[in-house]
Amino acid sequence: MVNERMRKSKQSAVMGQFAPTVKWTKASAVLLATVISIPVFLVLTAIDVLFL
């Protein structure tokens, strides 16, 4: 049955081709952008408040 075949740990190929590696999703790109932008915003705000 289909479920028995899916349980096998061996990677199967279709017409000699294996599945490509996992690609980044839009959600992970948004998460990465948020993680990078928040510290940058805080640093720039601190520079603005302290020196300008």
PyMOL Python script that loads the backbone (N, CA, C, O; Angstrom):
from pymol import cmd

cmd.read_pdbstr("""\
ATOM      1  N   MET A   1       0.829  -1.183   0.000  1.00  0.00           N
ATOM      2  CA  MET A   1       0.000   0.000   0.000  1.00  0.00           C
ATOM      3  C   MET A   1       0.878   1.253   0.000  1.00  0.00           C
ATOM      4  O   MET A   1       2.094   1.164   0.169  1.00  0.00           O
ATOM      5  N   VAL A   2       0.270   2.395  -0.186  1.00  0.00           N
ATOM      6  CA  VAL A   2       0.998   3.652  -0.271  1.00  0.00           C
ATOM      7  C   VAL A   2       1.677   3.979   1.052  1.00  0.00           C
ATOM      8  O   VAL A   2       2.831   4.406   1.055  1.00  0.00           O
ATOM      9  N   ASN A   3       0.993   3.791   2.172  1.00  0.00           N
ATOM     10  CA  ASN A   3       1.568   4.127   3.472  1.00  0.00           C
ATOM     11  C   ASN A   3       2.807   3.303   3.777  1.00  0.00           C
ATOM     12  O   ASN A   3       3.763   3.819   4.357  1.00  0.00           O
ATOM     13  N   GLU A   4       2.809   2.033   3.397  1.00  0.00           N
ATOM     14  CA  GLU A   4       3.978   1.195   3.624  1.00  0.00           C
ATOM     15  C   GLU A   4       5.165   1.706   2.819  1.00  0.00           C
ATOM     16  O   GLU A   4       6.293   1.703   3.312  1.00  0.00           O
ATOM     17  N   ARG A   5       4.932   2.133   1.625  1.00  0.00           N
ATOM     18  CA  ARG A   5       6.005   2.633   0.778  1.00  0.00           C
ATOM     19  C   ARG A   5       6.570   3.957   1.315  1.00  0.00           C
ATOM     20  O   ARG A   5       7.774   4.198   1.219  1.00  0.00           O
ATOM     21  N   MET A   6       5.716   4.808   1.873  1.00  0.00           N
ATOM     22  CA  MET A   6       6.154   6.100   2.389  1.00  0.00           C
ATOM     23  C   MET A   6       6.986   5.948   3.660  1.00  0.00           C
ATOM     24  O   MET A   6       7.783   6.832   3.976  1.00  0.00           O
ATOM     25  N   ARG A   7       6.821   4.857   4.388  1.00  0.00           N
ATOM     26  CA  ARG A   7       7.566   4.648   5.627  1.00  0.00           C
ATOM     27  C   ARG A   7       9.025   4.292   5.376  1.00  0.00           C
ATOM     28  O   ARG A   7       9.843   4.404   6.289  1.00  0.00           O
ATOM     29  N   LYS A   8       9.363   3.881   4.202  1.00  0.00           N
ATOM     30  CA  LYS A   8      10.742   3.485   3.909  1.00  0.00           C
ATOM     31  C   LYS A   8      11.664   4.687   4.037  1.00  0.00           C
ATOM     32  O   LYS A   8      11.340   5.783   3.581  1.00  0.00           O
ATOM     33  N   SER A   9      12.826   4.471   4.668  1.00  0.00           N
ATOM     34  CA  SER A   9      13.766   5.560   4.857  1.00  0.00           C
ATOM     35  C   SER A   9      14.593   5.826   3.598  1.00  0.00           C
ATOM     36  O   SER A   9      15.207   6.886   3.479  1.00  0.00           O
ATOM     37  N   LYS A  10      14.617   4.905   2.685  1.00  0.00           N
ATOM     38  CA  LYS A  10      15.386   5.061   1.464  1.00  0.00           C
ATOM     39  C   LYS A  10      14.742   6.127   0.566  1.00  0.00           C
ATOM     40  O   LYS A  10      13.535   6.100   0.322  1.00  0.00           O
ATOM     41  N   GLN A  11      15.560   7.056   0.084  1.00  0.00           N
ATOM     42  CA  GLN A  11      15.035   8.117  -0.772  1.00  0.00           C
ATOM     43  C   GLN A  11      14.776   7.536  -2.157  1.00  0.00           C
ATOM     44  O   GLN A  11      15.640   6.874  -2.732  1.00  0.00           O
ATOM     45  N   SER A  12      13.601   7.782  -2.680  1.00  0.00           N
ATOM     46  CA  SER A  12      13.271   7.250  -3.991  1.00  0.00           C
ATOM     47  C   SER A  12      13.454   8.319  -5.055  1.00  0.00           C
ATOM     48  O   SER A  12      13.349   9.517  -4.794  1.00  0.00           O
ATOM     49  N   ALA A  13      13.728   7.851  -6.249  1.00  0.00           N
ATOM     50  CA  ALA A  13      13.936   8.762  -7.370  1.00  0.00           C
ATOM     51  C   ALA A  13      12.813   8.568  -8.378  1.00  0.00           C
ATOM     52  O   ALA A  13      12.308   7.462  -8.568  1.00  0.00           O
ATOM     53  N   VAL A  14      12.436   9.668  -9.017  1.00  0.00           N
ATOM     54  CA  VAL A  14      11.437   9.623 -10.073  1.00  0.00           C
ATOM     55  C   VAL A  14      12.160   9.951 -11.378  1.00  0.00           C
ATOM     56  O   VAL A  14      12.692  11.047 -11.550  1.00  0.00           O
ATOM     57  N   MET A  15      12.170   9.006 -12.268  1.00  0.00           N
ATOM     58  CA  MET A  15      12.866   9.160 -13.556  1.00  0.00           C
ATOM     59  C   MET A  15      14.331   9.562 -13.342  1.00  0.00           C
ATOM     60  O   MET A  15      14.884  10.361 -14.098  1.00  0.00           O
ATOM     61  N   GLY A  16      14.944   8.998 -12.305  1.00  0.00           N
ATOM     62  CA  GLY A  16      16.349   9.247 -12.036  1.00  0.00           C
ATOM     63  C   GLY A  16      16.652  10.573 -11.367  1.00  0.00           C
ATOM     64  O   GLY A  16      17.822  10.912 -11.186  1.00  0.00           O
ATOM     65  N   GLN A  17      15.624  11.338 -10.992  1.00  0.00           N
ATOM     66  CA  GLN A  17      15.825  12.652 -10.371  1.00  0.00           C
ATOM     67  C   GLN A  17      15.349  12.610  -8.922  1.00  0.00           C
ATOM     68  O   GLN A  17      14.287  12.067  -8.616  1.00  0.00           O
ATOM     69  N   PHE A  18      16.154  13.195  -8.038  1.00  0.00           N
ATOM     70  CA  PHE A  18      15.772  13.308  -6.639  1.00  0.00           C
ATOM     71  C   PHE A  18      15.202  14.698  -6.389  1.00  0.00           C
ATOM     72  O   PHE A  18      15.413  15.614  -7.185  1.00  0.00           O
ATOM     73  N   ALA A  19      14.490  14.852  -5.299  1.00  0.00           N
ATOM     74  CA  ALA A  19      13.884  16.146  -4.959  1.00  0.00           C
ATOM     75  C   ALA A  19      14.982  17.165  -4.667  1.00  0.00           C
ATOM     76  O   ALA A  19      16.017  16.812  -4.102  1.00  0.00           O
ATOM     77  N   PRO A  20      14.768  18.424  -5.046  1.00  0.00           N
ATOM     78  CA  PRO A  20      15.766  19.461  -4.750  1.00  0.00           C
ATOM     79  C   PRO A  20      15.809  19.764  -3.257  1.00  0.00           C
ATOM     80  O   PRO A  20      14.923  19.362  -2.504  1.00  0.00           O
ATOM     81  N   THR A  21      16.842  20.471  -2.845  1.00  0.00           N
ATOM     82  CA  THR A  21      16.949  20.834  -1.436  1.00  0.00           C
ATOM     83  C   THR A  21      15.835  21.808  -1.069  1.00  0.00           C
ATOM     84  O   THR A  21      15.210  22.422  -1.934  1.00  0.00           O
ATOM     85  N   VAL A  22      15.603  21.933   0.228  1.00  0.00           N
ATOM     86  CA  VAL A  22      14.546  22.810   0.727  1.00  0.00           C
ATOM     87  C   VAL A  22      14.906  24.263   0.411  1.00  0.00           C
ATOM     88  O   VAL A  22      16.038  24.693   0.631  1.00  0.00           O
ATOM     89  N   LYS A  23      13.940  25.004  -0.100  1.00  0.00           N
ATOM     90  CA  LYS A  23      14.156  26.413  -0.422  1.00  0.00           C
ATOM     91  C   LYS A  23      13.608  27.287   0.693  1.00  0.00           C
ATOM     92  O   LYS A  23      12.716  26.884   1.439  1.00  0.00           O
ATOM     93  N   TRP A  24      14.164  28.505   0.794  1.00  0.00           N
ATOM     94  CA  TRP A  24      13.677  29.455   1.781  1.00  0.00           C
ATOM     95  C   TRP A  24      12.249  29.859   1.433  1.00  0.00           C
ATOM     96  O   TRP A  24      11.907  30.051   0.266  1.00  0.00           O
ATOM     97  N   THR A  25      11.450  29.980   2.437  1.00  0.00           N
ATOM     98  CA  THR A  25      10.079  30.416   2.215  1.00  0.00           C
ATOM     99  C   THR A  25       9.968  31.910   2.492  1.00  0.00           C
ATOM    100  O   THR A  25      10.878  32.523   3.050  1.00  0.00           O
ATOM    101  N   LYS A  26       8.868  32.467   2.104  1.00  0.00           N
ATOM    102  CA  LYS A  26       8.637  33.891   2.357  1.00  0.00           C
ATOM    103  C   LYS A  26       8.594  34.172   3.854  1.00  0.00           C
ATOM    104  O   LYS A  26       9.065  35.216   4.305  1.00  0.00           O
ATOM    105  N   ALA A  27       8.035  33.252   4.618  1.00  0.00           N
ATOM    106  CA  ALA A  27       7.943  33.454   6.069  1.00  0.00           C
ATOM    107  C   ALA A  27       9.329  33.519   6.701  1.00  0.00           C
ATOM    108  O   ALA A  27       9.568  34.347   7.580  1.00  0.00           O
ATOM    109  N   SER A  28      10.239  32.661   6.265  1.00  0.00           N
ATOM    110  CA  SER A  28      11.581  32.702   6.835  1.00  0.00           C
ATOM    111  C   SER A  28      12.320  33.953   6.390  1.00  0.00           C
ATOM    112  O   SER A  28      13.143  34.474   7.143  1.00  0.00           O
ATOM    113  N   ALA A  29      12.054  34.443   5.200  1.00  0.00           N
ATOM    114  CA  ALA A  29      12.670  35.688   4.740  1.00  0.00           C
ATOM    115  C   ALA A  29      12.172  36.869   5.556  1.00  0.00           C
ATOM    116  O   ALA A  29      12.957  37.753   5.899  1.00  0.00           O
ATOM    117  N   VAL A  30      10.894  36.900   5.871  1.00  0.00           N
ATOM    118  CA  VAL A  30      10.329  37.971   6.707  1.00  0.00           C
ATOM    119  C   VAL A  30      10.906  37.895   8.110  1.00  0.00           C
ATOM    120  O   VAL A  30      11.244  38.923   8.697  1.00  0.00           O
ATOM    121  N   LEU A  31      11.021  36.705   8.645  1.00  0.00           N
ATOM    122  CA  LEU A  31      11.586  36.533   9.982  1.00  0.00           C
ATOM    123  C   LEU A  31      13.036  37.009  10.024  1.00  0.00           C
ATOM    124  O   LEU A  31      13.427  37.705  10.961  1.00  0.00           O
ATOM    125  N   LEU A  32      13.823  36.652   9.044  1.00  0.00           N
ATOM    126  CA  LEU A  32      15.213  37.086   8.985  1.00  0.00           C
ATOM    127  C   LEU A  32      15.308  38.602   8.859  1.00  0.00           C
ATOM    128  O   LEU A  32      16.132  39.225   9.529  1.00  0.00           O
ATOM    129  N   ALA A  33      14.485  39.198   8.020  1.00  0.00           N
ATOM    130  CA  ALA A  33      14.490  40.648   7.851  1.00  0.00           C
ATOM    131  C   ALA A  33      14.108  41.348   9.159  1.00  0.00           C
ATOM    132  O   ALA A  33      14.680  42.386   9.492  1.00  0.00           O
ATOM    133  N   THR A  34      13.166  40.800   9.888  1.00  0.00           N
ATOM    134  CA  THR A  34      12.751  41.382  11.163  1.00  0.00           C
ATOM    135  C   THR A  34      13.866  41.289  12.198  1.00  0.00           C
ATOM    136  O   THR A  34      14.133  42.244  12.927  1.00  0.00           O
ATOM    137  N   VAL A  35      14.505  40.142  12.254  1.00  0.00           N
ATOM    138  CA  VAL A  35      15.586  39.937  13.218  1.00  0.00           C
ATOM    139  C   VAL A  35      16.743  40.886  12.940  1.00  0.00           C
ATOM    140  O   VAL A  35      17.397  41.348  13.876  1.00  0.00           O
ATOM    141  N   ILE A  36      17.003  41.180  11.690  1.00  0.00           N
ATOM    142  CA  ILE A  36      18.089  42.091  11.338  1.00  0.00           C
ATOM    143  C   ILE A  36      17.675  43.543  11.527  1.00  0.00           C
ATOM    144  O   ILE A  36      18.482  44.354  11.981  1.00  0.00           O
ATOM    145  N   SER A  37      16.450  43.888  11.193  1.00  0.00           N
ATOM    146  CA  SER A  37      16.049  45.297  11.192  1.00  0.00           C
ATOM    147  C   SER A  37      15.840  45.877  12.591  1.00  0.00           C
ATOM    148  O   SER A  37      16.086  47.065  12.800  1.00  0.00           O
ATOM    149  N   ILE A  38      15.396  45.075  13.541  1.00  0.00           N
ATOM    150  CA  ILE A  38      15.128  45.601  14.887  1.00  0.00           C
ATOM    151  C   ILE A  38      16.404  46.123  15.562  1.00  0.00           C
ATOM    152  O   ILE A  38      16.387  47.247  16.064  1.00  0.00           O
ATOM    153  N   PRO A  39      17.508  45.366  15.598  1.00  0.00           N
ATOM    154  CA  PRO A  39      18.724  45.926  16.209  1.00  0.00           C
ATOM    155  C   PRO A  39      19.255  47.147  15.453  1.00  0.00           C
ATOM    156  O   PRO A  39      19.760  48.085  16.070  1.00  0.00           O
ATOM    157  N   VAL A  40      19.146  47.140  14.147  1.00  0.00           N
ATOM    158  CA  VAL A  40      19.596  48.299  13.360  1.00  0.00           C
ATOM    159  C   VAL A  40      18.764  49.521  13.723  1.00  0.00           C
ATOM    160  O   VAL A  40      19.312  50.610  13.893  1.00  0.00           O
ATOM    161  N   PHE A  41      17.464  49.358  13.841  1.00  0.00           N
ATOM    162  CA  PHE A  41      16.589  50.457  14.236  1.00  0.00           C
ATOM    163  C   PHE A  41      16.959  50.986  15.617  1.00  0.00           C
ATOM    164  O   PHE A  41      17.007  52.198  15.826  1.00  0.00           O
ATOM    165  N   LEU A  42      17.218  50.088  16.554  1.00  0.00           N
ATOM    166  CA  LEU A  42      17.560  50.519  17.910  1.00  0.00           C
ATOM    167  C   LEU A  42      18.887  51.276  17.933  1.00  0.00           C
ATOM    168  O   LEU A  42      19.002  52.292  18.619  1.00  0.00           O
ATOM    169  N   VAL A  43      19.872  50.807  17.207  1.00  0.00           N
ATOM    170  CA  VAL A  43      21.170  51.483  17.166  1.00  0.00           C
ATOM    171  C   VAL A  43      21.035  52.856  16.524  1.00  0.00           C
ATOM    172  O   VAL A  43      21.575  53.831  17.047  1.00  0.00           O
ATOM    173  N   LEU A  44      20.337  52.953  15.421  1.00  0.00           N
ATOM    174  CA  LEU A  44      20.172  54.241  14.756  1.00  0.00           C
ATOM    175  C   LEU A  44      19.365  55.222  15.609  1.00  0.00           C
ATOM    176  O   LEU A  44      19.650  56.420  15.611  1.00  0.00           O
ATOM    177  N   THR A  45      18.375  54.731  16.320  1.00  0.00           N
ATOM    178  CA  THR A  45      17.595  55.583  17.209  1.00  0.00           C
ATOM    179  C   THR A  45      18.459  56.088  18.362  1.00  0.00           C
ATOM    180  O   THR A  45      18.365  57.255  18.741  1.00  0.00           O
ATOM    181  N   ALA A  46      19.292  55.223  18.916  1.00  0.00           N
ATOM    182  CA  ALA A  46      20.181  55.633  20.007  1.00  0.00           C
ATOM    183  C   ALA A  46      21.175  56.686  19.530  1.00  0.00           C
ATOM    184  O   ALA A  46      21.448  57.651  20.244  1.00  0.00           O
ATOM    185  N   ILE A  47      21.714  56.508  18.333  1.00  0.00           N
ATOM    186  CA  ILE A  47      22.647  57.499  17.777  1.00  0.00           C
ATOM    187  C   ILE A  47      21.931  58.829  17.572  1.00  0.00           C
ATOM    188  O   ILE A  47      22.495  59.884  17.860  1.00  0.00           O
ATOM    189  N   ASP A  48      20.710  58.792  17.085  1.00  0.00           N
ATOM    190  CA  ASP A  48      19.940  60.002  16.859  1.00  0.00           C
ATOM    191  C   ASP A  48      19.664  60.745  18.162  1.00  0.00           C
ATOM    192  O   ASP A  48      19.814  61.965  18.226  1.00  0.00           O
ATOM    193  N   VAL A  49      19.267  60.023  19.190  1.00  0.00           N
ATOM    194  CA  VAL A  49      18.934  60.626  20.472  1.00  0.00           C
ATOM    195  C   VAL A  49      20.188  61.182  21.152  1.00  0.00           C
ATOM    196  O   VAL A  49      20.150  62.278  21.711  1.00  0.00           O
ATOM    197  N   LEU A  50      21.282  60.451  21.110  1.00  0.00           N
ATOM    198  CA  LEU A  50      22.484  60.858  21.838  1.00  0.00           C
ATOM    199  C   LEU A  50      23.280  61.958  21.143  1.00  0.00           C
ATOM    200  O   LEU A  50      23.828  62.832  21.816  1.00  0.00           O
ATOM    201  N   PHE A  51      23.354  61.938  19.840  1.00  0.00           N
ATOM    202  CA  PHE A  51      24.282  62.824  19.145  1.00  0.00           C
ATOM    203  C   PHE A  51      23.615  63.898  18.281  1.00  0.00           C
ATOM    204  O   PHE A  51      24.275  64.866  17.902  1.00  0.00           O
ATOM    205  N   LEU A  52      22.364  63.758  17.969  1.00  0.00           N
ATOM    206  CA  LEU A  52      21.737  64.737  17.075  1.00  0.00           C
ATOM    207  C   LEU A  52      20.661  65.545  17.756  1.00  0.00           C
ATOM    208  O   LEU A  52      20.046  66.407  17.128  1.00  0.00           O
TER     209      LEU A  52
END
""", "prot")
cmd.dss("prot")
cmd.show_as("cartoon", "prot")
cmd.util.cbc("prot")
cmd.orient("prot")
